[in-house]
């Protein structure tokens, strides 16, 4: 008997799942309308810091020092700026850009108080993962770092350039990690031993969680429930706006009913339309 994969009904990443949970209208603007957004200083700083930490592990272990990380910062920022000069427009003047870089340096220095990179040899960095659930929903995303112990146990590591959440918000922060753990479990048949969030903002903190199969089955049910809600919005054309503190950073207030705006007509596009036939070539997060 020949086993066939289920037809793909759509794709979801932790970021886009988080968008829908935060505000269904935000999900629509990003995934269905694909509206452009201005780069933010915080997001771009996170991209640069992630790039430095990825490349830090290209160096031999004894050379992974604070000074080596700081030496990587300026070249990574210039590389990003060369790729997209509009990032330079985020700053009012050279002094503001210098302060932004100083904050990035502080995060890199803080990283060395949380982990000792000379004692680590990651199995994977910036690893693209994807898995198709039985119902045909593709889950995918990028894992910052995957560590594999000699005994085969897996640790999933994600760097965050914000501050660690309070106890009331830890579950939301861990959803992304459980999402990755679910994908890896479906791909490899092994539940990761540990999920680790490394927060480089504030005073720096490491949040650890050991999942089990029950956790990941619950995550799978939650993801499928989210997709069902997305499909209901697709069928009804109703994408509810949900006001929160995050609205202060949203680029789409002018189109949001919560702020007196009117969304444009819904385009004839569905999340599944952007799933490419060559899955490994897909780099856009939905």
Secondary structure, DSSP 8 states (H G I E B T S, - for coil): ---------EEE-HHHHHHHHH-HHHHIIIIIS-------HHHHHHHHHHHHHHHHTTS-GGG--HHHHHHHHHHHHHHHHHH-GGGGGG-SSHHHHHHHHHHHHHHHHHHHHH--GGG---SEEEEEEEEE-TTSEEEEEEEEEEEE-TT--EEEEEEESS----GGGHHHHHHHHHHHHHHHHHHHS---SEEEEEE-STT-EEEEE---HHHHHHHHHHHHHHHHHHHHHHHH--------GGGGG-TTGGG-GGGT-------S--GGGG--SSGGG-----
